[in-house]
Amino acid sequence: VALRSVPLYLTSITFDFVVSLKKIEETSYVKDGEKSCSRDYHRTFLNCKPHSFNETEGVFGLSRRCEKMESMFEISKCAEEDKVKFVACTLEGRALTWWNGNVHTLGLSNANRIPLSELKTMMTTEYCLGTKIQKMEQELWTLTLKGDDIKGYNNRFHELALMCPDLVTPERKMIERYIRGLPKKVKVNVTASKPTNLHKAINMARELVDQSVQAKAIRTGESNKRKWEDHQRNINNRNNTHHHQQFGRQEVVRDYTTLVEGRGYAGNLPLCNRCKLHHIGQCLVKCRKCKRLGHQT
C-alpha cells in the first residue's frame, strides 16, 4: 500500500496500521507459479488498535465505529467472510454477551457468515430502541439551520441520515431533506443550482452561509463606524456651542467693563433697550433691588 495513496477521509486510521500493511505486503512470495501471501489479516487488524465496543457509546458511537472499521477493511482488503469475525473480536461487556447469544443460536460458522451490513442492522436494533429511532426521524424531519452554524447542521444531518435511511433514500430525497432545513435565501440559491448529489448541495450551502457571515460583518463594521462618527460630531457640536456661549459672555463682560471704566462707550455693539448698555446676546445686568436680569436701578 503506497502511503501517499491513502485517501484523506482515512486519515483517522493509525499510521502504524498502514506501515504494518506495507511490511506484510513486502513478505509476499510466489510458490509453484501462483502468488501466495503470508498476510495475517487479523493481526494486521489488531495492529490498528481498534476501539472496543461495550454499548456505552450509544447509537451514534456505534455508527462511527462501524464506519471506521469499514475504512480499515478497505485498506487491508479484508475478505468479506472475515469481516464479522474481526468486528466480533472487539466486542466487550454486554455487547459481547449479546453476540455470544447469537453464536449459541446460529452456531459459530453461521454467525460468522452474517453479512456486515446485516450485523450493523442487528446491532442498531439491539442498542437503539424503537422510540429513539422515532425521535431521530422526527428530528431529521424538522431539522433546520440555527443561525450560521452550518458545520453543526451538516454534522447533525449526517448523523440522523445514517440512523434513518428510509427517510433519505434515494439520494434525491436526501438532497431535498437537506435543502429543506436551510434558511429561505440559501434554500432558493441551492435549489436553483440543481445539485446532483448531496456533496454539491452541502458545498453550495456552506459557501452561501460564509458569504452571508462576511456581509453581516461588513455591515456591522460600517454601522459601528457611522455611530462613532456621529458620536464625535455630537461632541464637536457641543464643544462649539459651549465655546460660542463662553465667547459671547466674554464679549458682554468686556463691553460692560469698557462702559464702566471708560465712562463712555466707544465700541461697535448695539445699545440694549433694557439695561441701556451696549452688548450682544442675553442681557446679564441684574437689578440691585429685585435681583432680576434685564434692567438696573
VEXDREN-2710 file (C-alpha; in Angstrom, 1 decimal):
% VEXDREN-2710
k/r/px/py/pz
1/VAL/0.0/0.0/0.0
2/ALA/1.5/3.3/-1.0
3/LEU/1.2/5.7/1.9
4/ARG/0.8/8.7/-0.5
5/SER/-2.3/7.0/-2.0
6/VAL/-4.2/6.8/1.3
7/PRO/-7.4/8.9/0.9
8/LEU/-7.9/11.9/3.1
9/TYR/-11.0/10.5/4.7
10/LEU/-9.0/7.6/6.1
11/THR/-6.5/9.8/8.0
12/SER/-8.1/8.8/11.3
13/ILE/-6.7/5.3/10.7
14/THR/-3.5/4.9/12.7
15/PHE/-0.2/5.3/10.8
16/ASP/1.1/2.1/12.4
17/PHE/-1.6/0.2/10.7
18/VAL/-0.6/1.4/7.2
19/VAL/3.0/0.7/7.9
20/SER/2.1/-2.8/9.1
21/LEU/0.3/-3.4/5.8
22/LYS/3.4/-2.3/3.9
23/LYS/5.6/-4.8/5.7
24/ILE/3.2/-7.6/5.2
25/GLU/2.9/-6.8/1.5
26/GLU/6.7/-7.0/1.2
27/THR/6.7/-10.5/2.6
28/SER/4.6/-11.9/-0.2
29/TYR/6.1/-14.8/-2.1
30/VAL/5.5/-17.0/-5.2
31/LYS/5.2/-20.8/-4.9
32/ASP/4.5/-23.3/-7.8
33/GLY/3.8/-20.4/-10.2
34/GLU/1.0/-19.0/-8.1
35/LYS/1.3/-16.0/-5.8
36/SER/0.7/-16.7/-2.2
37/CYS/0.6/-14.1/0.6
38/SER/1.5/-14.5/4.3
39/ARG/-0.8/-11.8/5.4
40/ASP/-2.3/-12.3/8.8
41/TYR/-5.4/-10.1/8.4
42/HIS/-6.4/-10.5/12.0
43/ARG/-3.0/-9.5/13.3
44/THR/-3.0/-6.6/10.9
45/PHE/-6.4/-5.5/12.1
46/LEU/-5.3/-5.6/15.7
47/ASN/-2.2/-3.5/14.8
48/CYS/-4.7/-0.7/14.1
49/LYS/-5.8/-0.9/17.7
50/PRO/-9.5/-0.7/17.0
51/HIS/-11.6/0.7/19.8
52/SER/-13.7/-1.9/21.7
53/PHE/-17.4/-1.6/21.8
54/ASN/-19.4/-2.3/25.0
55/GLU/-22.7/-0.5/24.1
56/THR/-22.0/2.5/26.4
57/GLU/-21.1/4.7/23.4
58/GLY/-24.7/4.9/22.2
59/VAL/-26.1/4.5/18.8
60/PHE/-24.0/7.3/17.2
61/GLY/-20.8/5.9/18.6
62/LEU/-21.8/2.6/17.2
63/SER/-22.3/4.1/13.7
64/ARG/-19.0/6.0/13.7
65/ARG/-17.2/2.8/14.9
66/CYS/-18.8/0.8/12.0
67/GLU/-17.7/3.5/9.5
68/LYS/-14.1/3.4/10.8
69/MET/-14.0/-0.4/10.6
70/GLU/-15.2/-0.3/7.0
71/SER/-12.4/2.1/6.2
72/MET/-9.9/-0.3/7.9
73/PHE/-11.4/-3.2/5.9
74/GLU/-11.0/-1.3/2.7
75/ILE/-7.3/-0.5/3.4
76/SER/-6.5/-4.1/4.3
77/LYS/-8.5/-5.6/1.5
78/CYS/-10.1/-7.9/4.1
79/ALA/-12.1/-10.8/2.7
80/GLU/-15.8/-10.4/3.1
81/GLU/-16.1/-13.7/5.1
82/ASP/-13.6/-12.4/7.7
83/LYS/-15.2/-9.0/8.5
84/VAL/-17.7/-10.2/11.0
85/LYS/-15.1/-12.2/12.9
86/PHE/-12.9/-9.1/13.2
87/VAL/-15.8/-7.0/14.4
88/ALA/-16.8/-9.6/17.0
89/CYS/-13.3/-9.7/18.5
90/THR/-13.7/-6.1/19.5
91/LEU/-17.0/-6.6/21.5
92/GLU/-16.9/-6.3/25.3
93/GLY/-19.3/-6.4/28.2
94/ARG/-23.0/-6.5/27.3
95/ALA/-22.2/-6.3/23.6
96/LEU/-20.1/-9.5/23.8
97/THR/-22.9/-11.2/25.8
98/TRP/-25.3/-10.3/23.1
99/TRP/-23.0/-11.7/20.3
100/ASN/-22.4/-14.9/22.2
101/GLY/-26.2/-15.3/22.4
102/ASN/-26.4/-15.1/18.6
103/VAL/-23.5/-17.6/18.3
104/HIS/-25.3/-20.0/20.6
105/THR/-28.5/-19.7/18.5
106/LEU/-27.0/-19.8/15.0
107/GLY/-23.8/-21.7/15.5
108/LEU/-20.3/-20.1/15.2
109/SER/-19.8/-20.7/11.5
110/ASN/-23.3/-19.4/10.6
111/ALA/-22.9/-16.3/12.8
112/ASN/-19.5/-15.5/11.2
113/ARG/-21.2/-15.7/7.8
114/ILE/-23.6/-12.9/8.6
115/PRO/-23.1/-10.0/6.1
116/LEU/-21.5/-7.0/7.7
117/SER/-24.5/-4.8/6.6
118/GLU/-26.9/-7.2/8.4
119/LEU/-24.7/-7.2/11.5
120/LYS/-24.9/-3.4/11.6
121/THR/-28.7/-3.5/11.4
122/MET/-28.8/-6.1/14.1
123/MET/-26.6/-4.0/16.4
124/THR/-28.5/-0.9/15.7
125/THR/-31.8/-2.6/16.5
126/GLU/-30.3/-4.0/19.7
127/TYR/-28.8/-0.8/21.1
128/CYS/-31.3/1.7/19.8
129/LEU/-34.9/1.4/21.0
130/GLY/-37.7/2.0/18.5
131/THR/-38.8/5.1/20.4
132/LYS/-35.3/6.6/20.0
133/ILE/-35.5/5.9/16.2
134/GLN/-38.8/7.6/16.1
135/LYS/-37.4/10.6/17.9
136/MET/-34.5/10.8/15.5
137/GLU/-36.8/10.5/12.5
138/GLN/-38.9/13.4/13.9
139/GLU/-35.7/15.4/14.5
140/LEU/-34.5/14.7/10.9
141/TRP/-37.9/15.8/9.6
142/THR/-37.8/19.2/11.5
143/LEU/-34.0/19.8/11.5
144/THR/-33.1/23.4/10.5
145/LEU/-30.0/25.5/10.4
146/LYS/-29.7/27.6/13.5
147/GLY/-28.0/31.0/12.9
148/ASP/-24.9/30.5/10.8
149/ASP/-23.8/27.2/12.4
150/ILE/-23.6/25.4/9.0
151/LYS/-21.0/22.9/10.4
152/GLY/-23.3/21.9/13.2
153/TYR/-26.2/21.5/10.9
154/ASN/-24.2/19.3/8.5
155/ASN/-22.8/17.1/11.2
156/ARG/-26.3/16.5/12.8
157/PHE/-27.8/15.9/9.4
158/HIS/-25.2/13.2/8.6
159/GLU/-25.8/11.5/12.0
160/LEU/-29.6/11.4/11.6
161/ALA/-29.5/10.4/8.0
162/LEU/-27.2/7.5/8.9
163/MET/-29.7/6.3/11.5
164/CYS/-32.9/7.0/9.4
165/PRO/-32.0/5.7/6.0
166/ASP/-35.7/5.2/4.9
167/LEU/-36.2/9.0/5.1
168/VAL/-33.3/9.8/2.8
169/THR/-33.3/7.1/0.2
170/PRO/-32.7/7.5/-2.7
171/GLU/-30.2/10.3/-2.7
172/ARG/-32.7/12.7/-4.3
173/LYS/-34.8/12.5/-1.1
174/MET/-31.6/13.2/1.0
175/ILE/-30.8/16.3/-1.0
176/GLU/-34.4/17.6/-0.7
177/ARG/-34.4/17.0/3.0
178/TYR/-31.1/18.7/3.4
179/ILE/-32.2/21.8/1.5
180/ARG/-35.5/22.0/3.3
181/GLY/-33.7/22.8/6.6
182/LEU/-31.8/25.8/5.1
183/PRO/-32.8/29.5/5.5
184/LYS/-35.0/30.8/2.8
185/LYS/-32.4/32.8/0.8
186/VAL/-29.8/30.0/1.0
187/LYS/-32.5/27.4/0.1
188/VAL/-33.6/29.3/-3.0
189/ASN/-30.0/29.6/-4.3
190/VAL/-29.1/26.0/-3.6
191/THR/-32.3/24.7/-5.2
192/ALA/-31.6/26.9/-8.3
193/SER/-28.1/25.3/-8.6
194/LYS/-29.8/21.9/-9.1
195/PRO/-27.2/19.9/-7.2
196/THR/-26.8/16.3/-8.5
197/ASN/-25.5/14.9/-5.2
198/LEU/-25.5/15.8/-1.5
199/HIS/-21.8/16.8/-1.6
200/LYS/-22.6/19.6/-4.1
201/ALA/-25.6/20.8/-2.1
202/ILE/-23.5/21.0/1.1
203/ASN/-20.7/22.9/-0.6
204/MET/-23.1/25.3/-2.1
205/ALA/-24.9/25.9/1.2
206/ARG/-21.6/26.3/3.1
207/GLU/-20.3/28.9/0.6
208/LEU/-23.6/30.9/0.7
209/VAL/-23.6/30.9/4.6
210/ASP/-20.0/32.0/4.6
211/GLN/-20.8/34.9/2.2
212/SER/-23.7/35.9/4.5
213/VAL/-21.5/35.9/7.5
214/GLN/-18.9/38.1/5.8
215/ALA/-21.5/40.5/4.5
216/LYS/-23.0/40.8/8.0
217/ALA/-19.6/41.5/9.5
218/ILE/-19.0/44.3/6.9
219/ARG/-22.4/45.9/7.7
220/THR/-21.8/45.7/11.4
221/GLY/-18.4/47.4/10.9
222/GLU/-19.9/50.2/8.8
223/SER/-22.7/50.7/11.3
224/ASN/-20.2/51.0/14.2
225/LYS/-18.2/53.4/12.1
226/ARG/-21.2/55.6/11.5
227/LYS/-22.1/55.5/15.2
228/TRP/-18.6/56.6/16.1
229/GLU/-18.6/59.4/13.6
230/ASP/-22.0/60.6/14.8
231/HIS/-20.7/60.5/18.4
232/GLN/-17.6/62.5/17.5
233/ARG/-19.8/65.0/15.5
234/ASN/-22.1/65.5/18.5
235/ILE/-19.1/66.1/20.8
236/ASN/-17.7/68.6/18.4
237/ASN/-21.0/70.4/18.1
238/ARG/-21.4/70.6/21.9
239/ASN/-17.9/71.9/22.2
240/ASN/-18.5/74.6/19.5
241/THR/-21.8/75.6/21.2
242/HIS/-20.1/75.9/24.6
243/HIS/-17.2/77.9/23.1
244/HIS/-19.6/80.3/21.4
245/GLN/-21.5/80.8/24.6
246/GLN/-18.3/81.5/26.5
247/PHE/-17.2/83.8/23.8
248/GLY/-20.5/85.7/23.9
249/ARG/-20.3/86.1/27.7
250/GLN/-16.8/87.3/27.5
251/GLU/-17.8/89.9/24.9
252/VAL/-20.6/91.2/27.1
253/VAL/-18.4/91.4/30.1
254/ARG/-15.7/93.2/28.1
255/ASP/-18.2/95.8/26.8
256/TYR/-19.7/96.3/30.3
257/THR/-16.2/96.8/31.6
258/THR/-15.4/99.2/28.7
259/LEU/-18.5/101.2/29.6
260/VAL/-17.7/101.4/33.3
261/GLU/-14.0/102.0/33.1
262/GLY/-14.1/104.4/30.1
263/ARG/-17.1/106.3/31.3
264/GLY/-18.4/106.3/27.8
265/TYR/-18.9/103.6/25.1
266/ALA/-16.5/103.6/22.1
267/GLY/-17.3/100.1/20.8
268/ASN/-19.5/98.8/17.9
269/LEU/-22.0/96.7/19.9
270/PRO/-25.7/97.7/19.9
271/LEU/-27.4/99.5/22.8
272/CYS/-29.6/97.3/25.0
273/ASN/-33.0/98.9/25.5
274/ARG/-33.4/97.1/28.9
275/CYS/-30.2/97.9/30.6
276/LYS/-29.1/100.8/28.4
277/LEU/-25.7/99.2/27.9
278/HIS/-24.0/98.1/24.7
279/HIS/-23.8/94.3/24.2
280/ILE/-25.0/91.2/22.2
281/GLY/-26.7/88.1/23.4
282/GLN/-28.7/87.8/26.6
283/CYS/-28.8/90.8/28.9
284/LEU/-26.8/89.9/32.0
285/VAL/-27.3/93.1/34.0
286/LYS/-29.1/92.3/37.3
287/CYS/-31.3/94.8/39.2
288/ARG/-29.9/95.5/42.6
289/LYS/-33.4/95.7/44.2
290/CYS/-35.4/92.8/42.6
291/LYS/-32.3/90.8/41.6
292/ARG/-33.8/90.2/38.1
293/LEU/-31.9/90.4/34.8
294/GLY/-32.5/92.9/32.1
295/HIS/-32.7/96.2/34.0
296/GLN/-31.0/98.0/36.8
297/THR/-31.9/100.8/39.2
END
